[in-house]
Amino acid sequence: MPSIKIVAKEGHEVLSQTTDKNSVALTEASVVTLGVAKADISEIQRNGADVVIRLKSGEVIVIQNFYSTTTATDNSLVLEDGNQLLWVKLTDETGAFLAEVVYEPLTTIEPLLYSEGVPLWAWAAGAVAVGGLAAGLSGGGSDGGNGGGDQGPSAAYKAATAAVDKAVEAYQDAKDALTAANTDGLINPTEKAALEKAKTDAEAAKAAAQAKVDALPSTEQAAKDALDARLDKLTDPVITVPAVNDADSNGVLDNVDAAIAAAKAAVAAAEAKHTALKDAITAKGGVINPQDKADLDAIKLELDGLKGTAQDLVTNLPASADKTALQGKLDALNTTVPNVNDADSNGVLDNVDAAIAAAKAAVAAAEAKHTALKDAITAKGG
């Protein structure tokens, strides 16, 4: 079944919308839109207060009370034929049903709606004539036809309406572009330029539309006021273009890039100091006297300070491959300063000194015993 939508002419609200019924009833002056192509219609007839649309497929659609003088005194029928709207004009200037229905293209159904009780397409004829046109639509008047008789919106009104539609679309496009650009929280120079253009285009479209609306004659005041109301809803600025925060377009916030660079520099400084410590330890040849230990401890203290600074920077980075790699480099800086092993600073390991002293004492004892032996032999006088 085709879609059937009923829009109130006075309040402009959608009274009902269905795709599963082929009969609807009107309760107030309305615009009825049918999702039916003109080419699919076999005939449109009046049946008392109702309009009956027969499709070539055999399907029948009934709009009840379309011509009722008690419940719906002014109704209009519009086809949604693909990408175009067709106003279906069913009656002539006397209110008689036309032998051949007239289809007039529309940009929007707005010209068929009311503003403060007056049709938005009201122009030169004035309010009294508009009332006659409305009566003609209901089948009981003599000054007009369906939804405004054989007349329609003026060319100026159509142009103004199209311009307003374009402005509304441009404003929405700008808002949609901003939403899309903010999805990842990143704004690079290309995105900023596109947003600036969308904003400029939207504001230009609004200004162009306002000029066309302002140019409408006072005889179309009701229509003019309605279009002005639509433009007034397009508040300025349409969007606030955010500042660039991904200047190099690498998909990373500039402040995060800066933080990564600072962390890398800090880790590099710690690595350099760590290398200096290892080189200094190697230069001692494995012999560490008290002064050597003090010197090495001083380098280690500097290293620990640099590692602490680097660790803070790395910890504060958001999760990333860079953070993981930098943390791995910091964890590798784990060299410790060896203990003193040359307490007397004589250039000989303390355990070697002790071994030498023990050897000297043992040799001295042996020498003494050797002397005692020689003396005892001498005492025997041969």
C-alpha positions as CSV (number, residue, x, y, z in Angstrom):
1,M,0.0,0.0,0.0
2,P,1.2,3.5,-0.7
3,S,2.1,5.9,2.1
4,I,-0.7,8.4,3.1
5,K,0.2,11.4,5.2
6,I,-2.2,14.1,6.5
7,V,-0.8,17.5,7.4
8,A,-3.0,20.1,9.2
9,K,-3.2,23.3,7.2
10,E,-3.5,25.5,10.3
11,G,-1.1,23.9,12.7
12,H,1.2,22.3,10.1
13,E,1.5,19.2,12.3
14,V,1.3,15.7,10.9
15,L,-2.1,14.4,11.9
16,S,-1.6,10.9,10.7
17,Q,0.7,8.8,8.5
18,T,0.2,5.3,7.4
19,T,1.4,2.7,4.9
20,D,-1.0,-0.1,5.8
21,K,-4.4,1.5,5.1
22,N,-6.1,2.5,1.9
23,S,-8.8,4.7,3.5
24,V,-8.3,7.7,5.7
25,A,-10.8,10.3,7.1
26,L,-10.2,14.1,7.4
27,T,-11.3,16.0,10.4
28,E,-9.9,19.4,9.6
29,A,-8.5,21.4,6.7
30,S,-5.6,19.3,5.6
31,V,-3.0,18.6,2.9
32,V,-3.1,14.9,2.0
33,T,0.1,13.5,0.4
34,L,0.1,10.2,-1.4
35,G,3.2,8.2,-2.2
36,V,1.8,7.4,-5.6
37,A,3.3,8.2,-9.1
38,K,1.0,10.1,-11.5
39,A,1.6,7.3,-14.1
40,D,0.2,4.7,-11.7
41,I,-3.2,6.4,-11.4
42,S,-6.1,5.1,-13.5
43,E,-8.7,7.7,-12.4
44,I,-9.7,10.1,-9.6
45,Q,-13.4,10.5,-8.8
46,R,-15.6,12.3,-6.4
47,N,-18.0,10.1,-4.4
48,G,-20.2,12.4,-2.3
49,A,-17.8,14.0,0.2
50,D,-15.1,11.5,-0.6
51,V,-12.3,11.4,-3.2
52,V,-11.6,8.0,-4.7
53,I,-8.3,7.3,-6.4
54,R,-8.1,4.1,-8.5
55,L,-4.7,2.8,-9.4
56,K,-3.8,0.8,-12.5
57,S,-2.9,-2.1,-10.2
58,G,-6.6,-2.3,-9.1
59,E,-5.9,-0.8,-5.7
60,V,-8.4,1.8,-4.5
61,I,-7.6,4.7,-2.1
62,V,-10.4,6.6,-0.4
63,I,-10.0,10.0,1.3
64,Q,-13.1,10.5,3.3
65,N,-14.7,13.9,4.0
66,F,-12.4,15.6,1.4
67,Y,-15.4,17.7,0.4
68,S,-17.3,17.8,3.7
69,T,-18.5,21.3,4.6
70,T,-18.7,20.5,8.3
71,T,-15.4,18.7,9.0
72,A,-13.0,19.7,6.4
73,T,-13.8,22.8,4.4
74,D,-10.5,23.2,2.6
75,N,-8.4,20.2,1.6
76,S,-5.6,19.7,-0.9
77,L,-4.3,16.5,-2.5
78,V,-0.6,16.2,-3.4
79,L,1.3,13.3,-5.0
80,E,4.8,12.3,-4.0
81,D,5.8,11.2,-7.4
82,G,9.5,10.1,-7.1
83,N,11.5,13.2,-6.3
84,Q,8.8,15.7,-7.2
85,L,5.6,16.9,-5.7
86,L,2.4,17.3,-7.8
87,W,-0.5,19.3,-6.6
88,V,-3.7,17.5,-7.8
89,K,-6.2,20.2,-8.9
90,L,-9.6,18.5,-9.0
91,T,-12.1,21.3,-9.5
92,D,-12.5,24.3,-11.8
93,E,-13.3,27.9,-10.8
94,T,-17.0,27.0,-10.2
95,G,-16.1,24.1,-7.9
96,A,-17.1,21.5,-10.5
97,F,-15.1,18.3,-10.7
98,L,-12.7,18.6,-13.7
99,A,-13.1,16.1,-16.5
100,E,-9.3,15.9,-16.6
101,V,-7.3,16.4,-13.4
102,V,-4.6,19.1,-13.5
103,Y,-1.2,18.3,-11.9
104,E,0.9,21.3,-10.9
105,P,4.5,20.8,-9.7
106,L,5.4,22.1,-6.2
107,T,8.7,22.5,-4.4
108,T,7.0,22.1,-1.0
109,I,3.5,21.8,0.3
110,E,3.9,25.0,2.3
111,P,2.0,27.2,-0.2
112,L,-1.1,25.0,0.6
113,L,-0.8,25.5,4.3
114,Y,-2.1,28.4,6.5
115,S,-0.5,31.1,8.5
116,E,-2.9,32.6,11.1
117,G,-5.8,31.2,9.1
118,V,-4.6,32.6,5.7
119,P,-3.2,30.3,3.0
120,L,0.5,30.9,2.5
121,W,0.0,31.3,-1.2
122,A,-2.3,34.3,-0.7
123,W,-1.2,37.3,-2.7
124,A,-2.8,39.9,-4.9
125,A,-6.4,38.8,-4.3
126,G,-6.3,39.6,-0.6
127,A,-7.9,37.9,2.4
128,V,-11.5,38.0,1.0
129,A,-10.5,36.4,-2.3
130,V,-8.5,33.8,-0.4
131,G,-11.6,32.9,1.5
132,G,-13.4,32.4,-1.8
133,L,-10.6,30.2,-3.1
134,A,-10.8,28.1,0.1
135,A,-14.5,27.7,-0.4
136,G,-14.0,26.6,-4.0
137,L,-11.6,23.9,-2.8
138,S,-14.4,22.5,-0.6
139,G,-16.7,22.3,-3.6
140,G,-19.1,24.9,-2.4
141,G,-17.5,28.2,-3.5
142,S,-17.5,30.2,-6.8
143,D,-14.2,32.1,-6.7
144,G,-11.6,29.4,-7.0
145,G,-10.8,25.8,-7.5
146,N,-9.0,23.1,-5.6
147,G,-6.5,24.4,-3.0
148,G,-6.5,27.9,-4.6
149,G,-8.3,27.4,-7.9
150,D,-6.4,27.6,-11.1
151,Q,-3.9,30.0,-9.6
152,G,-0.8,29.0,-7.7
153,P,2.1,30.5,-5.9
154,S,3.7,33.4,-7.7
155,A,7.1,32.9,-9.3
156,A,8.6,35.2,-6.7
157,Y,7.2,33.2,-3.9
158,K,8.4,29.9,-5.5
159,A,11.9,31.4,-5.9
160,A,11.9,32.7,-2.3
161,T,10.7,29.3,-1.0
162,A,13.3,27.5,-3.0
163,A,16.0,29.8,-1.6
164,V,14.7,29.3,2.0
165,D,14.8,25.5,1.4
166,K,18.4,25.8,0.2
167,A,19.4,27.9,3.2
168,V,17.8,25.4,5.6
169,E,19.7,22.6,3.8
170,A,22.9,24.5,3.9
171,Y,22.6,25.1,7.6
172,Q,21.9,21.5,8.2
173,D,24.9,20.5,6.0
174,A,27.2,22.7,8.0
175,K,25.9,21.2,11.3
176,D,26.3,17.7,9.9
177,A,29.8,18.5,8.7
178,L,30.8,19.7,12.2
179,T,29.3,16.6,13.8
180,A,31.3,14.4,11.4
181,A,34.5,16.4,11.9
182,N,34.2,16.1,15.7
183,T,33.6,12.4,15.6
184,D,37.2,11.5,16.3
185,G,37.9,14.7,18.3
186,L,40.5,15.8,15.7
187,I,40.4,18.8,13.5
188,N,43.1,19.0,10.9
189,P,43.7,22.0,8.5
190,T,41.7,20.4,5.7
191,E,38.7,19.8,8.0
192,K,38.8,23.3,9.3
193,A,38.9,24.8,5.8
194,A,35.9,22.6,4.8
195,L,33.9,23.7,7.9
196,E,34.8,27.4,7.2
197,K,33.4,26.9,3.7
198,A,30.3,25.1,4.9
199,K,29.7,28.0,7.3
200,T,30.3,30.7,4.7
201,D,28.0,28.8,2.2
202,A,25.2,28.5,4.8
203,E,25.4,32.2,5.8
204,A,25.4,33.2,2.1
205,A,22.4,31.0,1.3
206,K,20.5,32.6,4.2
207,A,21.4,36.1,3.1
208,A,20.3,35.3,-0.5
209,A,17.0,33.8,0.8
210,Q,16.4,36.7,3.0
211,A,16.8,39.1,0.1
212,K,14.2,37.1,-2.0
213,V,11.8,37.0,0.9
214,D,12.2,40.8,1.6
215,A,11.5,41.4,-2.1
216,L,8.0,39.8,-1.9
217,P,5.2,42.3,-2.2
218,S,3.0,43.3,0.7
219,T,0.1,41.5,-1.0
220,E,2.0,38.3,-0.2
221,Q,2.5,39.3,3.5
222,A,1.2,36.0,5.0
223,A,3.6,34.0,2.8
224,K,6.4,36.4,3.5
225,D,5.9,36.2,7.3
226,A,5.9,32.4,7.1
227,L,9.2,32.3,5.2
228,D,10.7,34.9,7.5
229,A,9.8,32.7,10.5
230,R,11.7,29.8,8.9
231,L,14.8,32.0,8.3
232,D,14.6,33.3,11.9
233,K,15.1,29.8,13.1
234,L,18.5,29.7,11.3
235,T,20.4,31.3,14.1
236,D,23.8,32.7,13.6
237,P,26.5,31.6,13.7
238,V,25.3,28.4,12.1
239,I,28.3,26.6,13.6
240,T,31.4,27.6,15.6
241,V,34.4,26.2,13.7
242,P,36.8,24.6,16.2
243,A,40.5,25.3,16.2
244,V,42.9,23.0,14.5
245,N,44.3,20.4,17.0
246,D,46.0,18.1,14.5
247,A,48.1,20.4,12.5
248,D,50.2,17.6,10.8
249,S,47.1,15.6,10.0
250,N,48.6,12.4,11.5
251,G,45.5,11.4,13.4
252,V,47.0,12.4,16.7
253,L,46.2,15.5,18.8
254,D,48.9,18.1,18.6
255,N,49.2,18.2,22.4
256,V,49.6,14.4,22.4
257,D,52.3,14.7,19.7
258,A,54.0,17.3,21.9
259,A,53.8,15.0,24.9
260,I,55.2,12.1,23.0
261,A,58.1,14.2,21.7
262,A,58.8,15.4,25.3
263,A,58.7,11.8,26.6
264,K,61.0,10.6,23.8
265,A,63.5,13.4,24.6
266,A,63.4,12.6,28.3
267,V,63.9,8.9,27.7
268,A,66.8,9.7,25.3
269,A,68.5,11.8,28.0
270,A,68.1,9.0,30.5
271,E,69.5,6.5,28.0
272,A,72.5,8.8,27.4
273,K,73.2,9.1,31.2
274,H,72.8,5.3,31.6
275,T,75.4,4.8,28.8
276,A,77.7,7.2,30.6
277,L,77.3,5.2,33.9
278,K,78.1,1.9,32.2
279,D,81.1,3.4,30.5
280,A,82.4,4.9,33.7
281,I,82.0,1.5,35.5
282,T,83.8,-0.3,32.6
283,A,86.7,2.2,32.8
284,K,87.4,1.2,36.4
285,G,88.5,-2.2,35.3
286,G,86.5,-3.9,38.0
287,V,88.5,-2.1,40.8
288,I,86.3,0.3,42.8
289,N,87.8,2.4,45.6
290,P,85.8,4.8,47.8
291,Q,86.2,7.8,45.5
292,D,85.3,5.7,42.5
293,K,82.1,4.6,44.2
294,A,81.3,8.2,45.2
295,D,81.8,9.3,41.5
296,L,79.7,6.5,40.2
297,D,76.9,7.1,42.7
298,A,76.7,10.7,41.6
299,I,76.2,9.6,38.0
300,K,73.6,7.0,39.2
301,L,71.8,9.8,41.1
302,E,71.6,11.9,37.9
303,L,70.4,8.9,36.0
304,D,67.6,8.2,38.6
305,G,66.5,11.8,38.3
306,L,66.3,11.6,34.5
307,K,64.5,8.3,34.7
308,G,61.9,9.7,37.1
309,T,61.2,12.7,34.8
310,A,60.9,10.4,31.8
311,Q,58.7,7.9,33.6
312,D,56.2,10.7,34.6
313,L,56.0,11.8,31.0
314,V,55.6,8.3,29.7
315,T,53.0,7.4,32.3
316,N,50.8,10.4,31.3
317,L,50.8,9.4,27.7
318,P,47.6,7.8,26.3
319,A,47.8,4.2,25.4
320,S,49.8,3.8,22.1
321,A,52.6,1.9,20.5
322,D,54.9,4.9,21.3
323,K,54.1,4.6,25.0
324,T,54.7,0.9,25.1
325,A,58.1,1.3,23.3
326,L,59.2,4.1,25.6
327,Q,58.3,2.2,28.7
328,G,60.4,-0.8,27.4
329,K,63.4,1.5,27.0
330,L,63.0,2.9,30.5
331,D,62.7,-0.6,32.0
332,A,66.0,-1.5,30.4
333,L,67.9,1.2,32.3
334,N,68.7,-1.0,35.3
335,T,72.5,-0.9,35.8
336,T,73.6,-0.7,39.5
337,V,76.8,0.8,40.9
338,P,79.2,-1.9,42.2
339,N,80.4,-1.9,45.8
340,V,83.9,-0.8,46.9
341,N,86.4,-3.6,46.5
342,D,89.7,-1.5,46.9
343,A,89.2,0.1,50.3
344,D,92.8,1.3,50.6
345,S,92.8,2.7,47.1
346,N,96.0,0.9,46.3
347,G,94.7,-0.3,42.9
348,V,94.5,-3.9,44.1
349,L,91.3,-5.8,45.0
350,D,90.8,-6.1,48.7
351,N,90.6,-9.9,48.5
352,V,93.8,-10.0,46.6
353,D,95.4,-7.8,49.3
354,A,94.2,-10.2,52.0
355,A,95.5,-13.2,50.0
356,I,98.9,-11.5,49.6
357,A,99.1,-10.7,53.4
358,A,98.2,-14.3,54.3
359,A,100.9,-15.6,51.9
360,K,103.5,-13.2,53.3
361,A,102.7,-14.3,56.8
362,A,102.9,-18.0,55.9
363,V,106.3,-17.5,54.1
364,A,107.6,-15.6,57.1
365,A,106.6,-18.4,59.4
366,A,108.3,-20.9,57.1
367,E,111.4,-18.8,57.0
368,A,111.5,-18.6,60.8
369,K,111.2,-22.3,61.1
370,H,114.0,-22.7,58.4
371,T,116.3,-20.5,60.5
372,A,115.5,-22.5,63.6
373,L,116.4,-25.7,61.8
374,K,119.8,-24.3,60.6
375,D,120.6,-23.0,64.1
376,A,119.9,-26.4,65.7
377,I,122.1,-28.1,63.1
378,T,125.0,-25.7,63.8
379,A,124.7,-26.2,67.5
380,K,125.5,-29.9,67.1
381,G,129.0,-28.9,65.9
382,G,129.0,-31.4,63.1
